[in-house]
Amino acid sequence: MTSISTATADWLALRAPADDDARSADLAHELARLLAPGSASAPLVLHDLGAGTGSMTRWLAPRLPGPQRWVLRDGDADIVEHLDLRTVVDASGRPIAADTVVEHLASLPIDAFHGAAAVTASALLDVITEAEAAHVVAACVAAGTPALFSLSVTGSVRLRPAERPDEVGRAIESAFNAHQRRDASGRRMLGPDAVAAVRAVFADAGWNVRIAATPWRLARRDTALIGEWLDGWIGASVEQRPELAALAADYRERRLAQAAAGRLHVTVSHEDLLAWPR
């Protein structure tokens, strides 16, 4: 059975500043425009899927009207222990209310979002299957609830200074993307195809969809994140194609040395998606 989240609290904390810098403020503003303010007796209810430590809620809540009550859903009971929403407020400065639900994505009720103002998720779509994504979309459509899905990988990575030629870097990128699409325990994840797949399902339902590019742009201040990301990127590539191990190890050492010297710049492409009924 599939957990909504398998990330560690340390990794989520490390990537949080880059995530917040990358997310689309324009799509958040568009979502806010779609929402009518709630009231003390009937606050806006928002569901966050794969909530992790609450980073999406912390970023988005101050950009939306209130009062707000968030339902943070995650399949990892341990990670929700790290939730910290004590200082989170809505656009008017009122503290939000929050509940947590620990559940597997496959167990999400089709009527889970009935009466909700919006559904959100961050870094989720690329690690679920086509069927799971279709289930989430169906629940949004059944409730007529707008959805903002943030930071789905596109598969495109750029490292500077560039190596010319960069056959090793291209091979690592290709292997990583194949790893993202791999069949794991009978589950074939969407990986870089996630946004296109979800966009198509919403479009088939007659919904409006907007996409925004939301890349990480990592530089000197992000040395620790670059190191962790590089290890994960290369590690997944070698798992997919073990014959790359020796070349990838040399590549990793070169790039880590550049990062330690403050010379490495990394762009990791993501996309945000906003969907709402016509």
Backbone hydrogen bonds, N-H to C=O, Kabsch-Sander energy under -0.5 kcal/mol:
donor,donor_aa,acceptor,acceptor_aa,energy
4,I,103,E,-0.5
12,L,8,T,-2.2
13,A,9,A,-2.3
14,L,10,D,-2.1
15,R,11,W,-2.2
16,A,12,L,-1.0
19,D,15,R,-2.6
20,D,16,A,-2.7
21,D,17,P,-2.0
22,A,18,A,-1.6
23,R,19,D,-2.3
25,A,23,R,-0.9
28,A,24,S,-1.7
29,H,25,A,-2.4
30,E,26,D,-2.2
31,L,27,L,-2.4
32,A,28,A,-2.5
33,R,29,H,-2.0
34,L,30,E,-1.2
34,L,31,L,-0.6
35,L,31,L,-0.8
35,L,32,A,-0.9
38,G,66,G,-1.1
39,S,42,A,-1.2
44,L,67,P,-3.0
46,L,44,L,-0.5
46,L,69,R,-2.2
47,H,118,A,-2.2
48,D,71,V,-2.4
49,L,47,H,-0.5
49,L,120,T,-3.1
50,G,73,R,-1.1
51,A,48,D,-0.6
51,A,73,R,-2.2
54,G,51,A,-2.6
58,R,54,G,-2.5
59,W,55,S,-2.0
60,L,56,M,-2.8
61,A,57,T,-2.3
63,R,60,L,-2.1
64,L,61,A,-1.6
69,R,44,L,-3.3
70,W,97,A,-2.9
71,V,46,L,-3.0
72,L,70,W,-0.6
72,L,99,D,-3.1
73,R,48,D,-2.9
73,R,71,V,-0.7
74,D,101,V,-2.2
77,A,75,G,-0.8
80,V,76,D,-1.5
81,E,78,D,-1.0
82,H,79,I,-1.9
83,L,80,V,-1.4
84,D,53,T,-1.1
88,V,85,L,-1.3
90,D,94,R,-2.4
91,A,64,L,-2.5
93,G,90,D,-2.1
96,I,88,V,-1.6
97,A,68,Q,-2.2
99,D,70,W,-2.6
101,V,72,L,-2.7
103,E,74,D,-1.2
103,E,101,V,-0.7
105,L,2,T,-1.2
106,A,2,T,-0.5
107,S,104,H,-1.7
108,L,105,L,-1.8
112,A,109,P,-1.9
114,H,111,D,-1.7
116,A,113,F,-2.5
117,A,45,V,-3.4
118,A,45,V,-1.1
119,V,146,P,-2.2
120,T,47,H,-3.3
121,A,148,L,-1.5
122,S,49,L,-0.7
123,A,150,S,-2.7
127,V,124,L,-1.9
128,I,125,L,-1.3
130,E,188,R,-0.6
133,A,129,T,-2.6
134,A,130,E,-2.5
135,H,131,A,-1.9
136,V,132,E,-2.1
137,V,133,A,-2.6
138,A,134,A,-2.5
139,A,135,H,-1.9
140,C,136,V,-2.0
141,V,137,V,-2.9
142,A,138,A,-2.6
143,A,139,A,-1.4
144,G,140,C,-1.0
145,T,140,C,-2.3
147,A,275,A,-2.6
148,L,119,V,-2.6
149,F,273,L,-2.9
150,S,121,A,-3.2
150,S,148,L,-0.6
152,S,271,E,-2.2
154,T,269,S,-1.7
155,G,269,S,-0.5
158,R,267,T,-2.4
160,R,265,H,-2.8
164,R,162,A,-0.5
170,R,166,D,-2.4
171,A,167,E,-2.4
172,I,168,V,-2.6
173,E,169,G,-2.4
174,S,170,R,-2.5
175,A,171,A,-2.5
176,F,172,I,-2.7
177,N,173,E,-2.4
178,A,174,S,-2.0
179,H,175,A,-2.2
180,Q,176,F,-2.3
181,R,177,N,-1.2
182,R,179,H,-1.3
184,A,182,R,-0.8
184,A,187,R,-3.6
185,S,183,D,-0.6
187,R,184,A,-1.5
188,R,186,G,-0.5
189,M,182,R,-1.6
189,M,187,R,-0.8
190,L,128,I,-2.7
191,G,126,D,-2.0
193,D,190,L,-2.2
194,A,191,G,-2.0
197,A,193,D,-2.3
198,V,194,A,-2.7
199,R,195,V,-2.8
200,A,196,A,-2.0
201,V,197,A,-1.7
202,F,198,V,-2.4
203,A,199,R,-2.6
204,D,200,A,-2.4
205,A,201,V,-1.1
206,G,203,A,-1.9
207,W,202,F,-2.3
208,N,276,W,-2.7
210,R,274,L,-2.8
212,A,272,D,-2.2
214,T,270,H,-2.5
216,W,268,V,-2.7
218,L,266,V,-3.3
222,D,219,A,-2.3
223,T,220,R,-1.2
226,I,222,D,-3.0
227,G,223,T,-2.3
228,E,224,A,-2.1
229,W,225,L,-3.1
230,L,226,I,-3.0
231,D,227,G,-2.2
232,G,228,E,-2.1
233,W,229,W,-3.0
234,I,230,L,-2.7
235,G,231,D,-2.5
236,A,232,G,-2.3
237,S,233,W,-1.5
238,V,234,I,-2.6
239,E,235,G,-2.0
240,Q,236,A,-1.8
241,R,237,S,-2.7
244,L,241,R,-2.4
245,A,242,P,-1.9
248,A,244,L,-3.2
249,A,245,A,-2.1
250,D,246,A,-1.8
251,Y,247,L,-2.3
252,R,248,A,-2.8
253,E,249,A,-2.0
254,R,250,D,-2.2
255,R,251,Y,-2.5
256,L,252,R,-2.7
257,A,253,E,-2.0
258,Q,254,R,-1.9
259,A,255,R,-2.3
260,A,256,L,-2.6
261,A,257,A,-1.5
262,G,259,A,-1.6
263,R,258,Q,-2.9
264,L,258,Q,-0.9
265,H,160,R,-3.0
266,V,218,L,-2.2
267,T,158,R,-2.9
268,V,216,W,-1.4
268,V,266,V,-0.5
269,S,156,S,-2.4
269,S,267,T,-0.6
271,E,152,S,-1.9
272,D,212,A,-2.8
273,L,149,F,-2.9
274,L,210,R,-2.7
275,A,147,A,-2.5
276,W,208,N,-1.9
